[in-house]
């Protein structure tokens, strides 16, 4: 999953989207349960959690505020946080 809403990440890495919602910024909280279920079923080892780009803050709200239930799932299910100056990745293990 790419919570930063940057489609090129999946394209450059040749990775499929792990939920039906490829751009979480354009969804609404009513789809959080569906997204959580898809992530849980796919068991991907890591997700792009945040970014410094404009697409992470739609209407001035970062993704954790837009989708708080999904954010809580990501913080619990993907406890390891690793960041570069531009992105943060949450993973299930330190070596993911």
Protein Blocks (a to p, Z undefined) as FASTA:
>chain_A
ZZkopaklmmmnopacfbfblblmlmcfklmmmmmmmmmmnopabdcfbdcbfklmgghi
afklmmmmlmmmmmmmmmbccddfkbccddfbfkZZ
